[in-house]
Structures are given as structure tokens and as C-alpha cells.
Amino acid sequence: MSMIKSSIIDVDLVKGSFFAVRLSDFHDVGYFDESVFLFCEERILAKKLQKANKKIGILPEAKYYHNHSTSINEKYKKKKEQIVLLYNAR
């Protein structure tokens, strides 16, 4: 654990495409703002964590592959299909 902790760099914000948060901290700040859909959630969460005196950091050696908006586009496609089916069924 000390090897990982020594390489953490403090930051103000972590990208939403890949982040982790301690469940207890997530609970303490009231989770995500439900009035916000998808975009900017990580910024709001970061501000809430900072106000609660929680640290935000990154592991610069960590790597991940972000497949852009594939899952989002698929979700919208399915939702659109549902709406079209409901509209046509009226």
C-alpha cells in the first residue's frame, strides 16, 4: 500500500471516464447530483468532496482504454427505439 500511496498526485478533478471513490466518502457527500445527467457529474462530485475535506488524486502510472461514447450511443439508440415503438403503438 505504501508503494502505491507514495505515487499518488493530488489534483482538483479526475475525468469521469475512469475514476474510483471510497463508498463511505461517496455516501458522506450525498452521491451524485441526480438533477445532472451524465456530463459534469465528476466536477460536481469533486467540489462536494473538496468541501468535505476529502483528497482527490491520480496514479500517473495507471492506464486504461476509454471507448469514447459507445455505451452512451447504444443507450440512446435503445431509448429512441422504445419511444418510436410507443409512438407507433398509439
N, CA, C and O atoms as CSV, one atom per row, in Angstrom:
chain,resi,resn,atom,element,x,y,z
A,1,MET,N,N,0.822,-1.196,0.000
A,1,MET,CA,C,0.000,0.000,0.000
A,1,MET,C,C,0.863,1.256,0.000
A,1,MET,O,O,0.541,2.210,-0.708
A,2,SER,N,N,1.938,1.287,0.762
A,2,SER,CA,C,2.760,2.497,0.817
A,2,SER,C,C,3.394,2.799,-0.536
A,2,SER,O,O,3.614,3.963,-0.870
A,3,MET,N,N,3.692,1.755,-1.321
A,3,MET,CA,C,4.274,1.966,-2.641
A,3,MET,C,C,3.291,2.704,-3.552
A,3,MET,O,O,3.689,3.607,-4.287
A,4,ILE,N,N,2.029,2.332,-3.508
A,4,ILE,CA,C,1.009,2.996,-4.315
A,4,ILE,C,C,0.760,4.400,-3.791
A,4,ILE,O,O,0.727,5.354,-4.568
A,5,LYS,N,N,0.583,4.538,-2.483
A,5,LYS,CA,C,0.254,5.829,-1.902
A,5,LYS,C,C,1.321,6.874,-2.204
A,5,LYS,O,O,0.990,8.043,-2.397
A,6,SER,N,N,2.590,6.483,-2.249
A,6,SER,CA,C,3.651,7.455,-2.488
A,6,SER,C,C,3.610,8.010,-3.908
A,6,SER,O,O,4.179,9.070,-4.169
A,7,SER,N,N,2.945,7.311,-4.830
A,7,SER,CA,C,2.905,7.795,-6.203
A,7,SER,C,C,1.627,8.560,-6.536
A,7,SER,O,O,1.451,8.986,-7.677
A,8,ILE,N,N,0.743,8.744,-5.577
A,8,ILE,CA,C,-0.496,9.484,-5.811
A,8,ILE,C,C,-0.184,10.974,-5.908
A,8,ILE,O,O,0.544,11.523,-5.080
A,9,ILE,N,N,-0.745,11.619,-6.931
A,9,ILE,CA,C,-0.580,13.056,-7.116
A,9,ILE,C,C,-1.915,13.722,-6.814
A,9,ILE,O,O,-2.937,13.346,-7.388
A,10,ASP,N,N,-1.918,14.707,-5.917
A,10,ASP,CA,C,-3.141,15.438,-5.590
A,10,ASP,C,C,-3.578,16.295,-6.777
A,10,ASP,O,O,-2.761,16.971,-7.402
A,11,VAL,N,N,-4.872,16.258,-7.077
A,11,VAL,CA,C,-5.455,17.045,-8.170
A,11,VAL,C,C,-6.798,17.608,-7.709
A,11,VAL,O,O,-7.312,17.226,-6.658
A,12,ASP,N,N,-7.358,18.514,-8.501
A,12,ASP,CA,C,-8.664,19.086,-8.181
A,12,ASP,C,C,-9.819,18.297,-8.787
A,12,ASP,O,O,-10.948,18.358,-8.300
A,13,LEU,N,N,-9.524,17.554,-9.857
A,13,LEU,CA,C,-10.580,16.880,-10.602
A,13,LEU,C,C,-10.025,15.652,-11.308
A,13,LEU,O,O,-8.891,15.658,-11.788
A,14,VAL,N,N,-10.832,14.604,-11.365
A,14,VAL,CA,C,-10.472,13.390,-12.097
A,14,VAL,C,C,-11.514,13.199,-13.194
A,14,VAL,O,O,-12.707,13.384,-12.955
A,15,LYS,N,N,-11.074,12.832,-14.388
A,15,LYS,CA,C,-12.007,12.628,-15.507
A,15,LYS,C,C,-13.039,11.563,-15.167
A,15,LYS,O,O,-12.737,10.579,-14.493
A,16,GLY,N,N,-14.242,11.771,-15.635
A,16,GLY,CA,C,-15.326,10.841,-15.357
A,16,GLY,C,C,-15.257,9.538,-16.109
A,16,GLY,O,O,-15.971,8.594,-15.769
A,17,SER,N,N,-14.417,9.458,-17.122
A,17,SER,CA,C,-14.341,8.219,-17.895
A,17,SER,C,C,-13.725,7.082,-17.097
A,17,SER,O,O,-13.931,5.913,-17.422
A,18,PHE,N,N,-12.969,7.414,-16.053
A,18,PHE,CA,C,-12.394,6.366,-15.204
A,18,PHE,C,C,-11.990,6.963,-13.863
A,18,PHE,O,O,-10.988,7.671,-13.762
A,19,PHE,N,N,-12.773,6.670,-12.846
A,19,PHE,CA,C,-12.382,7.093,-11.509
A,19,PHE,C,C,-12.972,6.136,-10.486
A,19,PHE,O,O,-13.904,5.385,-10.772
A,20,ALA,N,N,-12.413,6.184,-9.306
A,20,ALA,CA,C,-12.912,5.368,-8.199
A,20,ALA,C,C,-13.056,6.280,-6.994
A,20,ALA,O,O,-12.289,7.227,-6.821
A,21,VAL,N,N,-14.032,5.989,-6.176
A,21,VAL,CA,C,-14.247,6.779,-4.961
A,21,VAL,C,C,-14.613,5.820,-3.835
A,21,VAL,O,O,-15.339,4.847,-4.038
A,22,ARG,N,N,-14.102,6.110,-2.660
A,22,ARG,CA,C,-14.437,5.303,-1.491
A,22,ARG,C,C,-15.947,5.401,-1.248
A,22,ARG,O,O,-16.493,6.504,-1.213
A,23,LEU,N,N,-16.614,4.280,-1.082
A,23,LEU,CA,C,-18.063,4.276,-0.895
A,23,LEU,C,C,-18.473,5.141,0.288
A,23,LEU,O,O,-19.472,5.856,0.211
A,24,SER,N,N,-17.728,5.088,1.367
A,24,SER,CA,C,-18.074,5.894,2.545
A,24,SER,C,C,-18.000,7.390,2.226
A,24,SER,O,O,-18.840,8.160,2.692
A,25,ASP,N,N,-16.999,7.813,1.434
A,25,ASP,CA,C,-16.897,9.223,1.038
A,25,ASP,C,C,-18.030,9.595,0.086
A,25,ASP,O,O,-18.609,10.677,0.192
A,26,PHE,N,N,-18.341,8.700,-0.838
A,26,PHE,CA,C,-19.427,8.909,-1.793
A,26,PHE,C,C,-20.744,9.091,-1.041
A,26,PHE,O,O,-21.539,9.970,-1.373
A,27,HIS,N,N,-20.965,8.266,-0.041
A,27,HIS,CA,C,-22.161,8.357,0.801
A,27,HIS,C,C,-22.166,9.669,1.584
A,27,HIS,O,O,-23.187,10.354,1.645
A,28,ASP,N,N,-21.030,10.015,2.179
A,28,ASP,CA,C,-20.937,11.217,3.014
A,28,ASP,C,C,-21.275,12.501,2.262
A,28,ASP,O,O,-21.816,13.438,2.850
A,29,VAL,N,N,-20.961,12.553,0.966
A,29,VAL,CA,C,-21.233,13.775,0.196
A,29,VAL,C,C,-22.565,13.712,-0.553
A,29,VAL,O,O,-22.886,14.616,-1.324
A,30,GLY,N,N,-23.333,12.660,-0.331
A,30,GLY,CA,C,-24.667,12.581,-0.923
A,30,GLY,C,C,-24.711,12.020,-2.333
A,30,GLY,O,O,-25.644,12.297,-3.088
A,31,TYR,N,N,-23.702,11.230,-2.691
A,31,TYR,CA,C,-23.661,10.579,-4.007
A,31,TYR,C,C,-23.643,11.612,-5.141
A,31,TYR,O,O,-23.274,12.767,-4.928
A,32,PHE,N,N,-24.045,11.189,-6.345
A,32,PHE,CA,C,-24.116,12.105,-7.482
A,32,PHE,C,C,-25.334,13.006,-7.333
A,32,PHE,O,O,-26.298,12.653,-6.654
A,33,ASP,N,N,-25.284,14.159,-7.965
A,33,ASP,CA,C,-26.422,15.064,-8.019
A,33,ASP,C,C,-27.391,14.498,-9.053
A,33,ASP,O,O,-27.079,14.472,-10.243
A,34,GLU,N,N,-28.552,14.049,-8.615
A,34,GLU,CA,C,-29.498,13.390,-9.518
A,34,GLU,C,C,-30.131,14.339,-10.523
A,34,GLU,O,O,-30.745,13.885,-11.489
A,35,SER,N,N,-29.998,15.650,-10.320
A,35,SER,CA,C,-30.559,16.601,-11.280
A,35,SER,C,C,-29.635,16.807,-12.478
A,35,SER,O,O,-29.998,17.497,-13.431
A,36,VAL,N,N,-28.444,16.212,-12.434
A,36,VAL,CA,C,-27.476,16.338,-13.528
A,36,VAL,C,C,-27.410,15.007,-14.261
A,36,VAL,O,O,-27.238,13.957,-13.642
A,37,PHE,N,N,-27.550,15.054,-15.587
A,37,PHE,CA,C,-27.480,13.825,-16.365
A,37,PHE,C,C,-26.124,13.702,-17.029
A,37,PHE,O,O,-25.792,14.488,-17.916
A,38,LEU,N,N,-25.353,12.743,-16.618
A,38,LEU,CA,C,-24.152,12.279,-17.283
A,38,LEU,C,C,-22.985,13.253,-17.337
A,38,LEU,O,O,-21.924,12.949,-16.791
A,39,PHE,N,N,-23.134,14.395,-17.965
A,39,PHE,CA,C,-21.999,15.279,-18.161
A,39,PHE,C,C,-21.813,16.210,-16.969
A,39,PHE,O,O,-22.792,16.716,-16.420
A,40,CYS,N,N,-20.586,16.436,-16.571
A,40,CYS,CA,C,-20.178,17.313,-15.462
A,40,CYS,C,C,-20.381,16.691,-14.084
A,40,CYS,O,O,-20.108,17.346,-13.078
A,41,GLU,N,N,-20.850,15.457,-14.009
A,41,GLU,CA,C,-21.045,14.821,-12.706
A,41,GLU,C,C,-19.757,14.787,-11.897
A,41,GLU,O,O,-19.773,15.029,-10.690
A,42,GLU,N,N,-18.630,14.485,-12.562
A,42,GLU,CA,C,-17.368,14.374,-11.837
A,42,GLU,C,C,-16.918,15.712,-11.267
A,42,GLU,O,O,-16.277,15.752,-10.217
A,43,ARG,N,N,-17.246,16.813,-11.951
A,43,ARG,CA,C,-16.884,18.143,-11.435
A,43,ARG,C,C,-17.667,18.458,-10.166
A,43,ARG,O,O,-17.114,18.954,-9.185
A,44,ILE,N,N,-18.952,18.162,-10.203
A,44,ILE,CA,C,-19.799,18.412,-9.035
A,44,ILE,C,C,-19.362,17.527,-7.875
A,44,ILE,O,O,-19.265,17.993,-6.740
A,45,LEU,N,N,-19.097,16.258,-8.154
A,45,LEU,CA,C,-18.636,15.342,-7.111
A,45,LEU,C,C,-17.309,15.814,-6.528
A,45,LEU,O,O,-17.115,15.756,-5.314
A,46,ALA,N,N,-16.397,16.277,-7.371
A,46,ALA,CA,C,-15.096,16.768,-6.898
A,46,ALA,C,C,-15.275,17.944,-5.945
A,46,ALA,O,O,-14.626,17.996,-4.900
A,47,LYS,N,N,-16.144,18.884,-6.291
A,47,LYS,CA,C,-16.394,20.042,-5.413
A,47,LYS,C,C,-16.980,19.591,-4.079
A,47,LYS,O,O,-16.592,20.095,-3.025
A,48,LYS,N,N,-17.913,18.642,-4.123
A,48,LYS,CA,C,-18.518,18.138,-2.888
A,48,LYS,C,C,-17.470,17.453,-2.010
A,48,LYS,O,O,-17.467,17.622,-0.791
A,49,LEU,N,N,-16.582,16.679,-2.636
A,49,LEU,CA,C,-15.522,16.002,-1.883
A,49,LEU,C,C,-14.547,17.011,-1.286
A,49,LEU,O,O,-14.107,16.852,-0.147
A,50,GLN,N,N,-14.207,18.048,-2.049
A,50,GLN,CA,C,-13.300,19.082,-1.541
A,50,GLN,C,C,-13.918,19.817,-0.356
A,50,GLN,O,O,-13.236,20.088,0.632
A,51,LYS,N,N,-15.207,20.140,-0.452
A,51,LYS,CA,C,-15.895,20.808,0.662
A,51,LYS,C,C,-15.907,19.939,1.915
A,51,LYS,O,O,-15.929,20.451,3.035
A,52,ALA,N,N,-15.892,18.622,1.721
A,52,ALA,CA,C,-15.877,17.677,2.843
A,52,ALA,C,C,-14.444,17.350,3.276
A,52,ALA,O,O,-14.222,16.420,4.051
A,53,ASN,N,N,-13.470,18.125,2.768
A,53,ASN,CA,C,-12.045,17.938,3.098
A,53,ASN,C,C,-11.514,16.557,2.724
A,53,ASN,O,O,-10.657,16.006,3.415
A,54,LYS,N,N,-12.023,16.007,1.636
A,54,LYS,CA,C,-11.524,14.733,1.116
A,54,LYS,C,C,-10.470,15.025,0.060
A,54,LYS,O,O,-10.534,16.049,-0.621
A,55,LYS,N,N,-9.506,14.132,-0.076
A,55,LYS,CA,C,-8.447,14.312,-1.068
A,55,LYS,C,C,-8.837,13.671,-2.388
A,55,LYS,O,O,-9.519,12.646,-2.422
A,56,ILE,N,N,-8.392,14.292,-3.475
A,56,ILE,CA,C,-8.602,13.770,-4.817
A,56,ILE,C,C,-7.219,13.595,-5.428
A,56,ILE,O,O,-6.392,14.505,-5.378
A,57,GLY,N,N,-6.973,12.429,-5.999
A,57,GLY,CA,C,-5.648,12.183,-6.553
A,57,GLY,C,C,-5.681,11.249,-7.739
A,57,GLY,O,O,-6.691,10.609,-8.029
A,58,ILE,N,N,-4.551,11.186,-8.415
A,58,ILE,CA,C,-4.403,10.280,-9.552
A,58,ILE,C,C,-3.158,9.427,-9.373
A,58,ILE,O,O,-2.213,9.813,-8.685
A,59,LEU,N,N,-3.175,8.281,-9.994
A,59,LEU,CA,C,-1.996,7.420,-10.097
A,59,LEU,C,C,-1.470,7.604,-11.519
A,59,LEU,O,O,-2.039,7.043,-12.456
A,60,PRO,N,N,-0.407,8.369,-11.701
A,60,PRO,CA,C,0.052,8.664,-13.061
A,60,PRO,C,C,0.471,7.435,-13.861
A,60,PRO,O,O,0.449,7.470,-15.091
A,61,GLU,N,N,0.846,6.367,-13.198
A,61,GLU,CA,C,1.258,5.162,-13.933
A,61,GLU,C,C,0.067,4.295,-14.351
A,61,GLU,O,O,0.237,3.350,-15.122
A,62,ALA,N,N,-1.130,4.603,-13.853
A,62,ALA,CA,C,-2.327,3.826,-14.210
A,62,ALA,C,C,-2.732,4.133,-15.647
A,62,ALA,O,O,-2.680,5.283,-16.084
A,63,LYS,N,N,-3.132,3.104,-16.369
A,63,LYS,CA,C,-3.569,3.265,-17.755
A,63,LYS,C,C,-4.902,2.537,-17.942
A,63,LYS,O,O,-5.170,1.523,-17.297
A,64,TYR,N,N,-5.718,3.070,-18.827
A,64,TYR,CA,C,-6.986,2.437,-19.162
A,64,TYR,C,C,-7.356,2.818,-20.588
A,64,TYR,O,O,-6.830,3.784,-21.139
A,65,TYR,N,N,-8.258,2.056,-21.177
A,65,TYR,CA,C,-8.741,2.336,-22.522
A,65,TYR,C,C,-10.171,2.830,-22.418
A,65,TYR,O,O,-11.030,2.140,-21.870
A,66,HIS,N,N,-10.434,4.027,-22.943
A,66,HIS,CA,C,-11.773,4.603,-22.922
A,66,HIS,C,C,-12.362,4.511,-24.321
A,66,HIS,O,O,-11.850,5.122,-25.259
A,67,ASN,N,N,-13.428,3.753,-24.457
A,67,ASN,CA,C,-14.047,3.528,-25.758
A,67,ASN,C,C,-15.036,4.637,-26.096
A,67,ASN,O,O,-16.108,4.372,-26.640
A,68,HIS,N,N,-14.690,5.842,-25.785
A,68,HIS,CA,C,-15.473,7.050,-26.065
A,68,HIS,C,C,-16.936,6.864,-25.694
A,68,HIS,O,O,-17.235,6.405,-24.592
A,69,SER,N,N,-17.838,7.205,-26.576
A,69,SER,CA,C,-19.263,7.216,-26.241
A,69,SER,C,C,-20.015,5.981,-26.711
A,69,SER,O,O,-21.223,6.052,-26.936
A,70,THR,N,N,-19.351,4.880,-26.860
A,70,THR,CA,C,-20.004,3.683,-27.376
A,70,THR,C,C,-21.210,3.294,-26.537
A,70,THR,O,O,-22.294,3.076,-27.077
A,71,SER,N,N,-21.039,3.204,-25.234
A,71,SER,CA,C,-22.146,2.775,-24.379
A,71,SER,C,C,-23.247,3.826,-24.325
A,71,SER,O,O,-24.424,3.476,-24.242
A,72,ILE,N,N,-22.889,5.097,-24.369
A,72,ILE,CA,C,-23.886,6.165,-24.342
A,72,ILE,C,C,-24.709,6.129,-25.628
A,72,ILE,O,O,-25.937,6.185,-25.579
A,73,ASN,N,N,-24.043,6.036,-26.769
A,73,ASN,CA,C,-24.755,5.987,-28.047
A,73,ASN,C,C,-25.697,4.795,-28.106
A,73,ASN,O,O,-26.813,4.910,-28.614
A,74,GLU,N,N,-25.260,3.655,-27.594
A,74,GLU,CA,C,-26.095,2.458,-27.586
A,74,GLU,C,C,-27.322,2.672,-26.703
A,74,GLU,O,O,-28.421,2.242,-27.053
A,75,LYS,N,N,-27.139,3.329,-25.567
A,75,LYS,CA,C,-28.252,3.597,-24.653
A,75,LYS,C,C,-29.290,4.495,-25.332
A,75,LYS,O,O,-30.489,4.229,-25.252
A,76,TYR,N,N,-28.829,5.554,-25.999
A,76,TYR,CA,C,-29.751,6.455,-26.682
A,76,TYR,C,C,-30.472,5.756,-27.834
A,76,TYR,O,O,-31.658,5.989,-28.068
A,77,LYS,N,N,-29.753,4.906,-28.542
A,77,LYS,CA,C,-30.356,4.165,-29.651
A,77,LYS,C,C,-31.502,3.299,-29.139
A,77,LYS,O,O,-32.577,3.269,-29.738
A,78,LYS,N,N,-31.276,2.596,-28.035
A,78,LYS,CA,C,-32.318,1.742,-27.460
A,78,LYS,C,C,-33.502,2.580,-26.977
A,78,LYS,O,O,-34.656,2.198,-27.170
A,79,LYS,N,N,-33.212,3.724,-26.347
A,79,LYS,CA,C,-34.277,4.595,-25.846
A,79,LYS,C,C,-35.100,5.135,-27.015
A,79,LYS,O,O,-36.328,5.175,-26.946
A,80,LYS,N,N,-34.424,5.547,-28.084
A,80,LYS,CA,C,-35.121,6.053,-29.266
A,80,LYS,C,C,-36.033,4.975,-29.839
A,80,LYS,O,O,-37.174,5.256,-30.205
A,81,GLU,N,N,-35.536,3.740,-29.920
A,81,GLU,CA,C,-36.348,2.636,-30.433
A,81,GLU,C,C,-37.588,2.422,-29.572
A,81,GLU,O,O,-38.669,2.159,-30.101
A,82,GLN,N,N,-37.445,2.532,-28.251
A,82,GLN,CA,C,-38.590,2.378,-27.348
A,82,GLN,C,C,-39.619,3.476,-27.592
A,82,GLN,O,O,-40.819,3.209,-27.648
A,83,ILE,N,N,-39.146,4.702,-27.736
A,83,ILE,CA,C,-40.056,5.834,-27.948
A,83,ILE,C,C,-40.792,5.690,-29.275
A,83,ILE,O,O,-41.996,5.933,-29.344
A,84,VAL,N,N,-40.080,5.299,-30.326
A,84,VAL,CA,C,-40.708,5.103,-31.638
A,84,VAL,C,C,-41.766,4.008,-31.557
A,84,VAL,O,O,-42.857,4.162,-32.107
A,85,LEU,N,N,-41.455,2.902,-30.876
A,85,LEU,CA,C,-42.436,1.822,-30.719
A,85,LEU,C,C,-43.678,2.303,-29.978
A,85,LEU,O,O,-44.801,1.999,-30.380
A,86,LEU,N,N,-43.480,3.050,-28.901
A,86,LEU,CA,C,-44.620,3.576,-28.143
A,86,LEU,C,C,-45.434,4.555,-28.984
A,86,LEU,O,O,-46.664,4.536,-28.953
A,87,TYR,N,N,-44.744,5.405,-29.730
A,87,TYR,CA,C,-45.429,6.386,-30.579
A,87,TYR,C,C,-46.261,5.680,-31.648
A,87,TYR,O,O,-47.418,6.030,-31.881
A,88,ASN,N,N,-45.660,4.688,-32.289
A,88,ASN,CA,C,-46.359,3.962,-33.356
A,88,ASN,C,C,-47.499,3.094,-32.826
A,88,ASN,O,O,-48.413,2.758,-33.579
A,89,ALA,N,N,-47.462,2.733,-31.566
A,89,ALA,CA,C,-48.495,1.873,-30.974
A,89,ALA,C,C,-49.718,2.658,-30.508
A,89,ALA,O,O,-50.690,2.053,-30.057
A,90,ARG,N,N,-49.699,3.959,-30.601
A,90,ARG,CA,C,-50.838,4.739,-30.077
A,90,ARG,C,C,-52.036,4.701,-30.969
A,90,ARG,O,O,-53.059,5.309,-30.654
